[in-house]
Amino acid sequence: MLSSRQAHLLTTDAVLLHPKSRGRVSLRSADPTAKPRIQFNSLAEHEDVETLVRGLREARRIYGTPPQADLIEREITPGAAVTDDAGLERYVRATAGVTQHPVGTCSMAPGRGRVVDAQLRVQGVDGLRVADASIMPTVPGGNTYGAVLMIAERAADLIRGRVLPPQRETS
């Protein structure tokens, strides 16, 4: 229980639901037991940084408006003195983290670089399917958990040989 002398704190974050920056997963060596090389490449695209800086500015605007402003004594980080884009960019680059589950390393999107087909089969490898977030061509606008469950359900149907009924057009 908080005493009346303890501080009440509020945290707010700007989150990129659809980052432009792209990372990659690659083999470290020919040794199948070697861990893969993972490069997140976060904030490689300047547009992502600009979006986060705008998000910080918007959070400041919202929490600087009554009645929220009446409840807030001060901003702790990055601090009210940091107002220019360069300072906010330094703050973003120093404190940003990955809050989403990476997707797309085994994308099923048609075209160059496609790893799995519409049946979730790994191209060029008999008897292997991928059924997780890695097949998603893009990051969904929410948590990936629900989408992964649906991918798993679809994979189970494919493995069992179940076919989807024809879809009817809606008016």
N, C-alpha and C positions, 0 to 999 in steps of 0.2 A: 504494500500500500504506500502511495506517495504521501509524504507530509506536505504541508503548505509551503515549505521552504525548498522543496525539490522542483527542478525545472520540468516543464512540459515541453517536449520537442516535437517538431513536425518535419518530416522528410518528404520531398517531392522529387520526381525524376522525369526527365524527358526520355522517351523510348522511341527508337526507330523500328516501326513495324515492317517497313520495306526498305532495308538498307540497299544502297547501290554498290557498296564494296563487296567484293567476292573473294573468298578464301579458296583453299584447295587442300585435298588430302592426296598424298602420293606415297609410293613405296619408299622406304628408307634404303632397302637393299633387296637382294634376291632371297634372303633368309626369311622363310614364312613365319618365323617366330619373332622377328624384329618388329618393334612398334612402328606404326605408320608415321610419316611426317605430316603434321597438321599445321597449316598456316591459316590463321583466322583472317588476317589482312583487314582487321577492323579499322575503320576510319581512313582507309586508303583513298576513298573518293571524297573530295572536299565538300561535295553536296551533302554528305552525311553529317559532317561537322557543322556546316551552316544550318542544317535542320535542327540539330541539337542546341545550338546557340539560340536559334529562334524559340525553341521549346523552353529554354531557361528564361528568356525574356518574357515569354507568355506566362510562365509560372509566377514570375515576379509581378507581372501586371495583375494577375488574378489575386494573389495573396497580398497585394498592395491596395486592394479595394475593400472597403467596408462590406460586411462585418468582419471578414477574415483579418484585415489589417489591424483592427482594434484588438485582436487577440495575439498579435505577433510583436514581440519586443524588438527582435533584430534578426538579421540573416547571418548565420554562422559561416557557411561556405557557399559560394566562393567569397562572400562578403560584399557588403553594399559598395565598397570602394572600387570593386571590379565592375566597370561599366562598359568598357570598350570591347569591340569584337575580338581583338587580339588577346586580351586578358581572359575573356570567356572561352575562347578557343583553347588557350593553354589549360584552363581548368577542365574542360571537356576531355582533352587528350590525356591529362594526368589522372582523371578519376573514372573514365568510362569503362564499362565492363560488358560482357556478353550476357544478356538476359534472356535470349531466345535459344532454342535448340537449333543448332545448325542443320540445314537441309541441303539436298541437291547433289551430294557427292556421288550418288548412283542414279542420277536423274533419268526419268522415263520420258522426258520431253523429246518429241521427234526432232531429228536433225543431228548435226555433228556432235559428238560427245555423248550421245545417248548410251546408257549402260544397260538398262532393262527395257523390255518391250511392254506392251499393254497387259500382258499376262504375268508381269513381274519376273519374267525369266531373264537371267543374266545372259547377254548376247555372247555367243562363242563358248559357253560353258554348259554342257548338258546336265540337267537335273538340279540346277541351282536357281533359286528365286531370292529376291530381296523384298522384305516386307516391313519396312520401317520408314522413318522420316527422310532417309537419304534419297528416296525415289522422288520426293516432291520437287518439281522444277523450280518453284518459288516458295518463299516463306509465307505461310498463311497470315492473315491479319489478326491472329489470336494465338493462344497456346496450341502447340502441335499435338497435344495428347489425344484430343478427339479425332483428329484426322488420322493419327497413327492407328487408333482402334479400328477405324473404318478400313484402312489399308489391310490390317490384319484379318478382318472379317472377309474382305474380298479375296485375300490370299487363300484363306481356308476354303472358300467356295471354289476357287480355281483348282486347288489341289484335289478337291473332292470331285471335280468335273462338273460342278453345277454351273448352269448358264443363266444369265439374267433374262427375265421375260422381256419381250419387246416393249419399248416405252411407247405410251400413247401420247399424242400431242395434246397439250392443254389449250383451251380457248382463252 
